[in-house]
């Protein structure tokens, strides 16, 4: 694992960190959150979590029925920015195509993100049933051969 360089305290934007933590609080076990649940999952106050959720709603990243909040597809813009800007997924694509052709099945490429691997490229026949991972899927690194 690479060590992150220290960030000067005056360069830190705590609000950005908290807003991202609110987005990351949603998952398959918690697809809809109240402000109280978001606060508990992120270590913020209920009032702060509500304000972050309302800001995210105003920006189009979450929707709400007045009590519960859920993510919108706009959140995918954040993740797809990586796919649009990173060179690795594009660089490995020709190799994945060759491997897929030789093996006759789908191939995947993943990168390490802390203790998980994230699948960032794939290739395989669209005629074949896809039993592999979708782009952006995460699994524990110790459970993956990637």
C-alpha positions as CSV (number, residue, x, y, z in Angstrom):
1,X,0.0,0.0,0.0
2,X,1.3,3.4,-0.9
3,X,1.7,6.0,1.9
4,X,-0.2,9.2,1.4
5,X,1.8,12.4,1.8
6,X,0.8,14.7,4.6
7,X,-1.6,17.4,3.7
8,X,-1.1,20.9,5.1
9,X,-4.0,21.7,7.5
10,X,-4.7,24.9,5.7
11,X,-5.3,23.0,2.5
12,X,-7.8,20.6,4.0
13,X,-11.5,21.2,3.1
14,X,-13.5,19.3,5.8
15,X,-16.8,20.0,4.1
16,X,-15.7,18.2,1.0
17,X,-14.6,15.2,3.1
18,X,-17.9,15.1,4.9
19,X,-20.0,15.4,1.7
20,X,-18.1,12.5,0.1
21,X,-18.6,10.4,3.3
22,X,-22.3,11.0,3.0
23,X,-22.3,9.7,-0.6
24,X,-20.2,6.7,0.5
25,X,-22.7,6.0,3.3
26,X,-25.1,4.6,0.7
27,X,-24.6,0.9,-0.2
28,X,-26.5,-2.2,-1.0
29,X,-27.4,-2.7,2.7
30,X,-28.4,1.0,3.0
31,X,-29.8,2.2,-0.3
32,X,-32.1,4.7,1.4
33,X,-31.0,6.8,4.4
34,X,-32.7,9.1,6.8
35,X,-30.6,12.1,8.0
36,X,-30.2,10.3,11.4
37,X,-28.9,7.1,9.7
38,X,-26.5,9.1,7.5
39,X,-25.2,10.9,10.6
40,X,-24.6,7.7,12.4
41,X,-22.9,6.1,9.4
42,X,-20.6,9.1,8.9
43,X,-19.9,10.3,12.4
44,X,-21.6,13.7,11.9
45,X,-24.5,15.3,13.7
46,X,-28.0,14.8,12.4
47,X,-28.3,18.5,11.5
48,X,-25.0,18.4,9.5
49,X,-26.0,15.2,7.7
50,X,-29.3,16.7,6.8
51,X,-27.7,19.9,5.4
52,X,-25.2,17.8,3.3
53,X,-28.1,15.6,2.0
54,X,-30.2,18.7,1.1
55,X,-27.2,20.2,-0.7
56,X,-26.6,17.0,-2.5
57,X,-30.3,16.9,-3.4
58,X,-30.1,20.5,-4.7
59,X,-27.0,19.4,-6.9
60,X,-29.0,16.4,-8.2
61,X,-26.9,13.7,-6.5
62,X,-29.7,12.5,-4.2
63,X,-33.5,12.5,-4.2
64,X,-35.8,12.5,-1.3
65,X,-39.4,11.8,-0.3
66,X,-39.0,14.3,2.6
67,X,-37.7,11.7,5.0
68,X,-35.6,9.1,3.1
69,X,-32.8,10.0,0.7
70,X,-31.4,7.9,-2.1
71,X,-28.7,8.4,-4.7
72,X,-29.4,9.4,-8.3
73,X,-27.6,8.2,-11.4
74,X,-25.8,11.6,-11.4
75,X,-23.4,10.1,-8.8
76,X,-22.0,7.9,-11.5
77,X,-20.4,11.0,-13.0
78,X,-18.0,11.0,-10.2
79,X,-16.8,7.5,-10.9
80,X,-16.9,7.7,-14.6
81,X,-14.6,10.7,-14.4
82,X,-11.9,8.1,-13.5
83,X,-12.7,5.9,-16.5
84,X,-12.7,9.0,-18.8
85,X,-9.3,10.3,-17.5
86,X,-7.3,7.2,-16.4
87,X,-4.9,5.8,-18.9
88,X,-4.6,2.3,-17.4
89,X,-8.1,1.0,-18.5
90,X,-7.4,2.1,-22.1
91,X,-3.9,0.8,-22.1
92,X,-4.8,-2.7,-21.0
93,X,-7.8,-3.1,-23.4
94,X,-5.8,-4.5,-26.4
95,X,-4.2,-7.1,-24.1
96,X,-7.6,-8.1,-22.6
97,X,-9.0,-8.5,-26.2
98,X,-6.1,-10.8,-27.1
99,X,-6.4,-12.9,-23.9
100,X,-10.2,-13.1,-24.3
101,X,-9.8,-14.3,-27.9
102,X,-7.2,-17.0,-26.9
103,X,-9.2,-18.2,-23.9
104,X,-12.6,-17.9,-25.4
105,X,-14.1,-16.1,-22.5
106,X,-14.4,-12.8,-20.7
107,X,-11.3,-11.1,-19.2
108,X,-11.1,-8.5,-16.5
109,X,-8.5,-6.0,-15.2
110,X,-8.6,-4.6,-11.6
111,X,-6.6,-2.1,-9.7
112,X,-6.0,-2.1,-5.9
113,X,-7.8,0.5,-3.9
114,X,-6.7,0.1,-0.2
115,X,-7.9,-3.4,0.7
116,X,-10.2,-3.9,-2.2
117,X,-9.7,-4.5,-6.0
118,X,-11.8,-2.4,-8.4
119,X,-12.6,-3.8,-11.8
120,X,-11.7,-1.0,-14.3
121,X,-11.6,-2.8,-17.7
122,X,-13.1,-5.9,-19.3
123,X,-13.4,-7.7,-22.6
124,X,-15.4,-10.6,-23.8
125,X,-18.0,-11.8,-26.2
126,X,-21.4,-10.2,-25.8
127,X,-22.9,-13.5,-26.9
128,X,-21.5,-15.2,-23.8
129,X,-23.4,-15.0,-20.6
130,X,-21.7,-12.4,-18.4
131,X,-20.9,-14.1,-15.1
132,X,-18.0,-11.8,-14.4
133,X,-17.8,-8.4,-12.7
134,X,-19.1,-5.1,-14.0
135,X,-16.9,-2.1,-14.3
136,X,-16.5,-0.5,-10.9
137,X,-17.3,-3.6,-9.0
138,X,-15.3,-4.0,-5.8
139,X,-14.3,-7.1,-3.9
140,X,-12.0,-7.7,-1.0
141,X,-8.4,-8.0,-2.3
142,X,-7.8,-11.2,-0.3
143,X,-10.7,-12.9,-2.1
144,X,-9.6,-12.1,-5.6
145,X,-7.0,-13.5,-8.0
146,X,-6.8,-10.1,-9.6
